[in-house]
Amino acid sequence: MAQQELKRNLANRHVQLIAIGGTIGTGLFLGSGKAIQLAGPSIIFAYLIVGIACFFVMRALGELLLSKAGYQSFTDIAEDYLGPRAAFVTGWTYWFCWIMTAMADVIAVGVYVRYWFDIPQWIPAIVCLVVLLGLNLLTVKLFGELEFWFALIKVITILALIGIGVILLVMGFKTDAGAVSIKNLWEHGGLFPNGITGFLLSFQMVV
């Protein structure tokens, strides 16, 4: 009987944008306001600390994966160094983490849709689940293409937000709460308006 092998139908651009899109969570758009409210301008340091930690973890993981050709995932590394039980726990914990993340994203979809349309929040959540299931049942190449463009939307949105923010800063845009200015970083309570407690609480959303 001929041995069946997986076909690699994802292009390099698919893999890169899927990775980038995966790092841009829904919380960046939905929950970042709450994090900024808690930490104030010190949210910059929270993102910096988490970003540096993630960089070193991913760098170390990459070196471990390249150290042995037989490694196919980080669960193989855990099994090699810590045993099969550690690999079992690591693999299923990773699965559980993504299941919880997916459910949080589905809930976020319901929140977004309900902002514009007065419908029960569970309806867009169910529709989102059906659409996601349909996309995952398609061919790998088509799935990669769809993920590529969806991730690109995230990237373009973030770049647009940064660009708009710079324009508002240069123009000194005024609102009912005051004018957009760099001085807001140290005024109105300083870098830590809610103290170290607010700064630490923001890490949950940042991570």
Secondary structure, 3 states (H helix, E strand, C coil): CCCCCCCCCCCHHHHHHHHHHHHCCCHHHHCHHHHHHHHHHHHHHHHHHHHHHHHHHHHHHHHHHHHCCCCCCHHHHHHHHHCHHHHHHHHHHHHHHHHHHHHHHHHHHHHHHHHHCCCCCHHHHHHHHHHHHHHHCCCHHHHHHHHHHHHHHHHHHHHHHHHHHHHHHHHCCEECCEECCHHHHCCCCCCCCCHHHHHHHCHHHHC
